[in-house]
Amino acid sequence: MATLLFFFLLAVSAVSAGEDAFIGVNLGTDLSDMPSPTQVVALLKAQNIRHIRLYDADRTMLLALANTGIQVTVSVPNDQLLGIGQSNATAANWVARNVIAHVPATNITAIAVGSEVFSALPNAAPVLVSALKFIHSALVASNLDRQIRVSTPHSSSIILDSFPPSQAFFNRSWDPVMVPLLKFLQSTDSYLMLNVYPYYDYMQSNGVIPLDYALFRPLPPNKEAVDANTLLHYTNVFEAIVDAAYFAMSYLNITNIPIVVTESGWPSKGDSAEPDATLDNANTYNSNLIRHVLNNTGTPKHPGIAVSTYIYELYNEDLRPGSVSEKNWGLFNADGVPVYTLHLTGAGTVLANDTTNQTFCVVKEGADKKMLQAALDWACGPGKVDCSPLLQGQPCYEPDNVLTHATYAFNAYFQLMAKSPGTCDFKGVATVTTTDPSHGTCIFPGSGGRNSTFVNSTSLAPSSNSTASGCLSLFFYSGGSFTSSVIVGFLVLSAVLL
């Protein structure tokens, strides 16, 4: 496993009231398993992502980001923290090499010093504030301190008794570091960086936290969580944690430091112990979070002040060690194909999850032909796909085999369902691609070759995410027309939250 070199985080940023929130994204880990920096930047541009966070200060990425205008947060890795925290000269050298050498061409706007130091590297905590001060002093010497903010990301686990938020406080054992840290952030007009993962809060709650509350799903008033001390109503875990941090700062008499959420997201796949790490839940959480921030909703304690949020992460990390979910926090696969299409109606062109506006559903290599035939029958029957182009004499009849006909039907269904997650699976025999499968005069729905019109449908194709089972209706070719056999039965196996 190569060393973790860098990652990006989807940045949904607005620090103060009156600022409009906007969206960025979070790259992956291992350079050997990721696209080139040039390809990464191309994806950022295609998705209109204007804010990114790098886990490191990787030179090739910083050079690729030059002259793009994209705002960049670079990071001091934990393994360099002790050296920087103990030496002003070491800090100055780090800033000269990783910041001054790249500005103004690369638009560096923040430095994250370490990551979750209290839990990940507690022996470095005593020099954490010194590291921030030394880095900041180097910026002052170069007249960059007003352009570039300095802070350090914290795990939300440093907040104790986080509900009700009004009673929350930071772990008192860290007061000797936390108090001077907050005073530094206050004196430099910086912000508290906080990692917020409702997924883990939900998983660790043993059923106390409802899934809908973690996913930002609408709750009836009687299901909302109410802080008895303030009578503020909380409809999601994310806001409750952010407000808990605000109240914890208030407990230390700090009331004017904004919060930036440096990590948040939801995994799209998990092992048997993680049944709620699914495509639909990841889509629901990230879509709702993005809409929430773009609406400048703020939190119950600070309504109207959007919370800047970096969504973890841009790419899935296939080589990352650990559980299945650890590899599946990405919005895109390493080849640039979206893991799922975010539900961002009204969000404009930001994070369409489709770099060309042309993704297609095709037969997966090596798929079983009997399964393909069954899925083809379903798509052309209960799936309500217009399969008439596959009839003899029509443009997509040739070549006359189940593989090419199934590819057409799968893609037609995928486009019909607006590329919703779970609609290009067909029991594992289909996959998404950015390569247009059109051939000759056979123009596939979704291709730039023609605009396709579809009827509305609420059913979804069989999905591998479902635990239900059922049988498909069967359709056969007969004399140039489709003739239906008796429908044995079918079951809608998945549904996508809109």
C-alpha positions as CSV (number, residue, x, y, z in Angstrom):
1,M,0.0,0.0,0.0
2,A,1.5,3.3,-1.0
3,T,1.5,6.1,1.4
4,L,-1.6,8.2,1.5
5,L,-0.5,11.3,-0.4
6,F,-3.5,13.5,-0.7
7,F,-7.3,13.7,-0.9
8,F,-9.9,16.2,-1.8
9,L,-13.0,17.0,0.0
10,L,-16.2,18.3,-1.5
11,A,-16.4,21.9,-0.3
12,V,-19.7,23.5,0.3
13,S,-18.5,26.8,1.6
14,A,-20.0,29.8,3.3
15,V,-18.6,31.1,6.6
16,S,-20.6,34.1,7.4
17,A,-24.2,35.3,7.0
18,G,-24.8,36.8,3.6
19,E,-22.3,34.6,1.7
20,D,-23.7,32.2,-0.8
21,A,-22.7,28.6,-0.3
22,F,-21.0,26.8,-3.1
23,I,-19.8,23.2,-3.8
24,G,-16.5,21.6,-4.3
25,V,-15.3,17.8,-3.7
26,N,-12.8,15.2,-2.0
27,L,-10.2,13.1,-4.0
28,G,-8.8,9.8,-2.9
29,T,-5.7,8.3,-1.4
30,D,-3.2,6.4,-3.4
31,L,-1.7,8.0,-6.5
32,S,-1.3,4.5,-8.1
33,D,-5.0,4.0,-7.9
34,M,-6.2,7.5,-8.9
35,P,-6.4,9.4,-12.1
36,S,-3.5,11.8,-13.0
37,P,-3.6,15.3,-11.4
38,T,-4.5,16.7,-14.8
39,Q,-7.5,14.3,-15.1
40,V,-8.6,15.2,-11.5
41,V,-8.6,18.9,-12.3
42,A,-10.5,18.2,-15.5
43,L,-13.2,16.5,-13.5
44,L,-13.3,19.3,-11.0
45,K,-13.8,21.8,-13.8
46,A,-16.4,19.6,-15.5
47,Q,-18.3,19.4,-12.2
48,N,-17.9,23.2,-11.5
49,I,-16.2,22.4,-8.2
50,R,-14.5,25.6,-7.0
51,H,-13.2,24.5,-3.5
52,I,-11.0,21.5,-2.7
53,R,-9.0,20.3,0.2
54,L,-5.8,18.4,-0.2
55,Y,-4.7,16.0,2.5
56,D,-1.1,16.9,1.8
57,A,0.5,19.7,-0.2
58,D,1.3,17.4,-3.2
59,R,3.4,19.4,-5.7
60,T,2.0,17.8,-8.8
61,M,-1.6,18.5,-7.7
62,L,-0.8,22.1,-6.8
63,L,0.8,22.7,-10.2
64,A,-2.2,21.1,-11.9
65,L,-4.5,23.5,-10.0
66,A,-2.6,26.6,-11.0
67,N,-4.5,29.2,-12.9
68,T,-7.8,27.4,-12.4
69,G,-9.1,29.8,-9.7
70,I,-10.1,26.7,-7.6
71,Q,-9.7,27.6,-3.9
72,V,-7.4,25.1,-2.3
73,T,-6.9,24.0,1.4
74,V,-3.5,22.3,1.8
75,S,-2.6,20.2,4.8
76,V,0.3,19.5,7.1
77,P,0.3,15.7,7.5
78,N,0.4,14.4,11.1
79,D,3.8,12.8,10.6
80,Q,5.3,16.3,10.0
81,L,3.4,18.0,12.9
82,L,6.0,17.4,15.7
83,G,8.8,18.9,13.7
84,I,6.8,21.9,12.7
85,G,5.4,22.4,16.2
86,Q,8.9,22.4,17.7
87,S,10.7,24.7,15.2
88,N,9.8,28.0,13.7
89,A,12.4,27.5,11.0
90,T,10.9,24.1,10.0
91,A,7.4,25.7,9.8
92,A,8.8,28.6,7.7
93,N,10.5,26.1,5.3
94,W,7.3,24.1,5.0
95,V,5.3,27.3,4.1
96,A,8.0,28.4,1.6
97,R,8.1,25.0,-0.1
98,N,4.4,24.2,-0.1
99,V,2.6,27.5,-0.2
100,I,4.8,30.5,-1.3
101,A,6.2,28.5,-4.2
102,H,2.7,28.1,-5.6
103,V,0.8,31.3,-5.0
104,P,-0.7,33.3,-6.5
105,A,-1.0,30.9,-9.5
106,T,-2.6,28.3,-7.3
107,N,-5.3,29.8,-5.1
108,I,-4.4,28.5,-1.7
109,T,-6.9,29.9,0.9
110,A,-6.4,27.7,4.0
111,I,-3.9,25.4,5.7
112,A,-5.1,22.5,7.8
113,V,-2.4,21.7,10.4
114,G,-2.7,18.0,11.2
115,S,-5.9,16.0,11.3
116,E,-7.8,14.8,14.4
117,V,-4.6,15.2,16.4
118,F,-6.2,14.6,19.8
119,S,-7.3,11.1,18.8
120,A,-4.9,10.2,16.0
121,L,-1.6,11.6,17.4
122,P,-2.2,12.7,21.0
123,N,1.6,12.9,21.8
124,A,1.7,15.9,19.3
125,A,-1.2,17.7,20.9
126,P,1.1,19.8,23.3
127,V,2.8,21.4,20.2
128,L,-0.3,21.8,18.1
129,V,-0.9,25.4,18.9
130,S,2.8,26.2,18.4
131,A,2.6,24.6,15.0
132,L,-0.4,26.8,14.1
133,K,1.3,29.9,15.3
134,F,4.6,29.1,13.5
135,I,2.8,28.5,10.3
136,H,0.8,31.7,10.7
137,S,4.0,33.7,11.4
138,A,5.5,32.5,8.2
139,L,2.4,33.6,6.3
140,V,2.6,37.0,8.1
141,A,6.2,37.4,7.0
142,S,5.1,36.8,3.4
143,N,2.1,39.1,3.7
144,L,-0.3,36.1,3.1
145,D,-2.0,35.9,6.5
146,R,-5.1,37.8,5.3
147,Q,-5.5,35.5,2.3
148,I,-4.7,32.2,3.9
149,R,-6.4,31.0,7.1
150,V,-4.7,28.5,9.5
151,S,-6.7,25.9,11.5
152,T,-6.7,22.2,12.5
153,P,-9.5,19.6,11.9
154,H,-11.1,17.9,14.9
155,S,-13.1,14.8,15.3
156,S,-16.6,15.5,16.7
157,S,-15.8,13.0,19.4
158,I,-14.0,15.8,21.3
159,I,-17.5,17.1,22.1
160,L,-19.0,15.4,25.1
161,D,-22.8,15.1,25.9
162,S,-23.6,16.4,22.4
163,F,-27.3,16.2,22.9
164,P,-29.0,18.3,23.9
165,P,-26.6,20.7,22.1
166,S,-27.0,23.4,24.8
167,Q,-25.3,21.1,27.3
168,A,-22.4,20.1,25.1
169,F,-18.8,20.7,26.1
170,F,-15.4,19.8,24.9
171,N,-13.5,17.0,26.6
172,R,-12.0,18.9,29.6
173,S,-8.8,16.9,29.5
174,W,-7.9,18.9,26.3
175,D,-8.6,22.3,27.8
176,P,-4.8,23.2,28.1
177,V,-4.7,22.9,24.3
178,M,-8.3,23.8,23.3
179,V,-8.5,27.1,25.1
180,P,-5.3,28.6,23.5
181,L,-6.3,27.1,20.2
182,L,-9.6,28.8,20.2
183,K,-8.0,32.1,21.2
184,F,-5.6,31.7,18.3
185,L,-8.5,31.1,15.8
186,Q,-10.3,34.1,17.3
187,S,-7.3,36.4,17.0
188,T,-6.6,35.4,13.4
189,D,-10.2,35.5,12.1
190,S,-10.0,31.8,11.4
191,Y,-12.5,29.0,11.9
192,L,-12.9,25.8,13.8
193,M,-12.5,22.8,11.5
194,L,-14.8,19.9,12.5
195,N,-15.3,16.4,11.0
196,V,-19.0,15.4,11.2
197,Y,-20.1,11.9,10.4
198,P,-23.8,11.2,11.1
199,Y,-23.2,7.7,9.6
200,Y,-21.0,6.8,12.5
201,D,-23.2,8.4,15.1
202,Y,-26.1,6.4,13.7
203,M,-24.1,3.2,13.6
204,Q,-22.9,3.6,17.2
205,S,-26.3,4.6,18.7
206,N,-27.7,1.1,18.9
207,G,-31.0,2.2,17.4
208,V,-31.4,5.3,19.4
209,I,-30.8,7.6,16.4
210,P,-33.4,7.0,13.6
211,L,-32.0,6.5,10.1
212,D,-34.2,9.3,8.7
213,Y,-32.8,11.7,11.4
214,A,-29.2,10.8,10.2
215,L,-30.1,11.2,6.5
216,F,-31.8,14.6,6.6
217,R,-35.1,13.0,5.6
218,P,-38.1,15.1,6.5
219,L,-39.5,14.3,10.0
220,P,-43.0,14.9,11.4
221,P,-42.9,17.5,14.1
222,N,-43.5,14.9,16.8
223,K,-40.4,13.1,15.7
224,E,-38.1,16.1,15.8
225,A,-35.5,16.3,18.6
226,V,-36.1,19.2,20.9
227,D,-33.4,20.8,23.1
228,A,-35.4,21.3,26.4
229,N,-33.1,24.1,27.5
230,T,-33.4,26.3,24.3
231,L,-36.6,24.8,22.8
232,L,-34.7,24.6,19.5
233,H,-35.9,21.8,17.2
234,Y,-33.4,19.5,15.4
235,T,-34.4,17.6,12.3
236,N,-31.0,16.0,11.6
237,V,-27.8,14.8,13.3
238,F,-25.6,17.1,11.3
239,E,-27.1,20.3,12.6
240,A,-27.2,19.0,16.2
241,I,-23.5,18.2,16.2
242,V,-22.5,21.6,14.7
243,D,-24.6,23.4,17.2
244,A,-23.1,21.2,20.0
245,A,-19.7,22.6,18.9
246,Y,-21.0,26.1,19.0
247,F,-22.4,25.6,22.5
248,A,-19.1,24.0,23.6
249,M,-17.2,27.0,22.5
250,S,-19.7,29.2,24.3
251,Y,-19.0,27.2,27.4
252,L,-15.4,28.5,27.1
253,N,-16.7,32.1,26.5
254,I,-15.9,31.9,22.8
255,T,-18.9,33.0,20.7
256,N,-17.6,34.5,17.4
257,I,-15.6,31.6,15.7
258,P,-17.4,30.1,12.7
259,I,-17.4,26.4,12.0
260,V,-16.2,24.7,8.8
261,V,-17.0,21.0,8.5
262,T,-13.9,19.5,7.0
263,E,-15.3,16.0,6.5
264,S,-18.8,14.6,6.0
265,G,-20.4,12.0,3.9
266,W,-21.9,8.5,3.8
267,P,-20.5,5.2,2.4
268,S,-22.3,3.6,-0.6
269,K,-21.3,0.0,0.2
270,G,-20.6,-1.9,3.4
271,D,-20.1,-5.4,4.6
272,S,-22.7,-7.6,6.4
273,A,-22.2,-5.5,9.6
274,E,-23.0,-2.3,7.8
275,P,-26.4,-2.8,6.2
276,D,-27.1,0.9,5.9
277,A,-24.0,1.7,3.8
278,T,-26.0,1.7,0.5
279,L,-26.1,3.6,-2.7
280,D,-29.5,5.0,-1.8
281,N,-28.5,6.2,1.6
282,A,-25.2,7.7,0.4
283,N,-27.1,9.5,-2.4
284,T,-29.8,10.7,0.1
285,Y,-27.4,12.0,2.7
286,N,-25.0,13.8,0.3
287,S,-27.8,15.2,-1.8
288,N,-29.7,16.5,1.2
289,L,-26.6,17.9,2.8
290,I,-25.6,19.8,-0.4
291,R,-29.1,21.2,-0.8
292,H,-29.2,22.1,2.9
293,V,-25.9,24.1,2.6
294,L,-26.8,25.7,-0.7
295,N,-30.0,27.0,0.8
296,N,-27.9,28.8,3.4
297,T,-30.2,27.3,6.0
298,G,-27.7,27.4,8.8
299,T,-28.4,25.7,12.1
300,P,-31.1,26.2,14.7
301,K,-28.6,28.1,16.9
302,H,-27.3,30.2,13.9
303,P,-30.1,30.3,11.2
304,G,-29.1,31.8,7.9
305,I,-25.3,31.2,8.5
306,A,-24.4,28.4,6.1
307,V,-21.9,25.9,7.4
308,S,-19.0,25.3,5.0
309,T,-18.7,21.6,4.4
310,Y,-16.2,19.4,2.7
311,I,-17.9,16.2,1.6
312,Y,-15.7,13.1,1.9
313,E,-14.9,12.2,-0.9
314,L,-14.4,12.6,-4.6
315,Y,-13.2,9.0,-5.5
316,N,-13.8,5.6,-4.1
317,E,-10.5,4.2,-2.6
318,D,-10.3,0.5,-3.7
319,L,-6.8,0.1,-2.2
320,R,-7.7,1.5,1.2
321,P,-7.3,-1.0,4.1
322,G,-10.2,-1.7,6.5
323,S,-13.8,-2.6,6.1
324,V,-15.8,-2.5,2.8
325,S,-17.3,0.9,3.7
326,E,-13.8,2.5,4.1
327,K,-13.3,2.0,0.4
328,N,-16.7,3.3,-0.7
329,W,-17.2,7.0,0.4
330,G,-16.6,8.4,-3.1
331,L,-18.9,10.1,-5.5
332,F,-16.9,8.7,-8.5
333,N,-15.0,5.6,-9.3
334,A,-11.4,6.1,-10.2
335,D,-12.3,6.0,-13.9
336,G,-14.5,9.1,-13.5
337,V,-17.8,7.2,-13.7
338,P,-20.2,8.4,-11.0
339,V,-21.0,5.9,-8.3
340,Y,-24.5,7.4,-8.2
341,T,-26.2,10.5,-9.6
342,L,-26.9,13.0,-6.9
343,H,-30.5,14.3,-6.5
344,L,-29.7,18.0,-7.0
345,T,-32.7,19.4,-8.8
346,G,-32.3,23.2,-8.7
347,A,-28.6,23.1,-7.9
348,G,-27.6,24.1,-11.4
349,T,-24.6,22.5,-13.0
350,V,-22.7,21.9,-9.8
351,L,-21.9,18.2,-9.1
352,A,-24.0,16.7,-11.8
353,N,-21.9,13.5,-11.3
354,D,-21.8,13.2,-15.1
355,T,-18.8,14.7,-16.7
356,T,-20.2,14.8,-20.2
357,N,-23.9,14.6,-19.4
358,Q,-23.7,11.3,-21.3
359,T,-23.5,8.2,-19.2
360,F,-24.9,4.9,-20.4
361,C,-25.9,1.5,-19.0
362,V,-24.4,-1.5,-20.8
363,V,-24.1,-5.2,-20.3
364,K,-21.3,-6.2,-17.9
365,E,-18.5,-8.2,-19.4
366,G,-19.0,-12.0,-18.8
367,A,-22.7,-11.7,-17.8
368,D,-24.7,-14.9,-17.9
369,K,-26.9,-15.0,-21.0
370,K,-29.9,-16.5,-19.2
371,M,-29.8,-13.7,-16.7
372,L,-29.4,-11.2,-19.6
373,Q,-32.5,-12.7,-21.3
374,A,-34.6,-12.5,-18.1
375,A,-33.5,-8.9,-17.5
376,L,-34.2,-8.0,-21.2
377,D,-37.7,-9.4,-20.9
378,W,-38.3,-7.4,-17.7
379,A,-37.0,-4.1,-19.3
380,C,-39.2,-4.5,-22.4
381,G,-42.2,-5.5,-20.3
382,P,-42.8,-4.3,-16.7
383,G,-39.9,-1.8,-17.1
384,K,-41.9,0.0,-19.8
385,V,-39.0,0.5,-22.1
386,D,-39.8,1.2,-25.8
387,C,-38.0,-1.8,-27.3
388,S,-39.5,-1.3,-30.8
389,P,-36.1,-0.3,-32.2
390,L,-35.0,-3.9,-31.6
391,L,-37.7,-5.4,-33.9
392,Q,-36.6,-6.9,-37.2
393,G,-36.0,-4.3,-39.8
394,Q,-35.6,-1.5,-37.2
395,P,-32.3,0.4,-36.6
396,C,-31.1,-1.6,-33.5
397,Y,-32.1,-5.1,-34.6
398,E,-28.6,-6.0,-35.9
399,P,-26.6,-7.6,-34.5
400,D,-29.4,-10.0,-33.5
401,N,-28.2,-11.3,-30.2
402,V,-29.2,-11.0,-26.5
403,L,-26.0,-9.1,-25.5
404,T,-26.6,-6.1,-27.9
405,H,-30.4,-6.1,-27.4
406,A,-30.0,-6.2,-23.7
407,T,-27.5,-3.3,-23.8
408,Y,-30.0,-1.2,-25.7
409,A,-32.9,-2.1,-23.3
410,F,-30.8,-1.6,-20.1
411,N,-29.6,1.8,-21.3
412,A,-33.1,2.8,-22.4
413,Y,-34.4,2.0,-18.9
414,F,-31.4,3.8,-17.2
415,Q,-32.2,7.0,-19.2
416,L,-35.9,6.5,-18.6
417,M,-35.2,6.6,-14.8
418,A,-33.1,9.7,-15.1
419,K,-29.9,7.6,-14.3
420,S,-31.1,7.1,-10.7
421,P,-29.0,4.9,-8.5
422,G,-29.8,1.2,-8.7
423,T,-31.3,1.5,-12.2
424,C,-28.2,0.1,-13.9
425,D,-27.8,-3.1,-12.1
426,F,-30.2,-5.8,-13.3
427,K,-29.2,-8.4,-10.8
428,G,-25.5,-7.6,-11.4
429,V,-25.4,-8.0,-15.2
430,A,-25.2,-4.3,-16.1
431,T,-22.8,-1.4,-15.4
432,V,-22.5,2.3,-16.1
433,T,-20.1,3.6,-18.7
434,T,-19.2,7.0,-20.4
435,T,-18.6,5.3,-23.7
436,D,-21.6,5.8,-26.1
437,P,-22.7,2.3,-27.2
438,S,-24.5,3.6,-30.3
439,H,-23.5,1.9,-33.5
440,G,-24.4,2.6,-37.1
441,T,-27.9,3.9,-37.4
442,C,-28.7,2.6,-33.9
443,I,-28.6,5.7,-31.7
444,F,-29.0,4.9,-28.0
445,P,-31.2,7.0,-25.7
446,G,-29.0,9.6,-24.0
447,S,-26.6,9.9,-26.9
448,G,-25.9,13.2,-28.4
449,G,-27.1,11.7,-31.6
450,R,-30.7,12.4,-30.8
451,N,-33.0,13.5,-28.1
452,S,-35.1,10.7,-26.7
453,T,-38.5,11.1,-25.1
454,F,-39.7,8.6,-22.5
455,V,-42.9,7.9,-20.7
456,N,-43.0,8.3,-17.0
457,S,-42.6,5.2,-14.8
458,T,-42.2,4.7,-11.1
459,S,-40.9,1.1,-11.2
460,L,-37.3,0.3,-11.0
461,A,-35.2,-2.5,-12.4
462,P,-34.1,-5.4,-10.2
463,S,-31.3,-4.2,-8.0
464,S,-28.5,-6.1,-6.3
465,N,-29.1,-4.0,-3.2
466,S,-32.5,-5.6,-2.6
467,T,-33.0,-8.6,-0.3
468,A,-36.5,-9.3,-1.8
469,S,-37.0,-11.8,-4.5
470,G,-39.4,-12.3,-7.3
471,C,-39.8,-13.5,-10.9
472,L,-39.8,-11.5,-14.1
473,S,-42.5,-11.5,-16.8
474,L,-41.3,-13.1,-20.0
475,F,-41.4,-11.6,-23.5
476,F,-40.5,-13.3,-26.7
477,Y,-39.9,-12.2,-30.3
478,S,-42.6,-13.5,-32.7
479,G,-43.1,-12.5,-36.3
480,G,-41.5,-9.1,-35.9
481,S,-43.6,-8.1,-32.9
482,F,-43.5,-8.7,-29.1
483,T,-45.9,-11.2,-27.8
484,S,-46.3,-11.5,-24.0
485,S,-46.6,-14.8,-22.3
486,V,-48.6,-15.1,-19.1
487,I,-47.0,-12.8,-16.5
488,V,-45.8,-15.1,-13.8
489,G,-45.2,-12.2,-11.5
490,F,-42.8,-9.4,-10.9
491,L,-41.7,-7.4,-8.0
492,V,-40.3,-3.9,-7.8
493,L,-37.2,-4.5,-5.9
494,S,-35.8,-1.1,-5.3
495,A,-36.8,2.5,-5.0
496,V,-34.9,5.7,-5.1
497,L,-35.6,8.6,-2.8
498,L,-36.3,11.8,-4.7
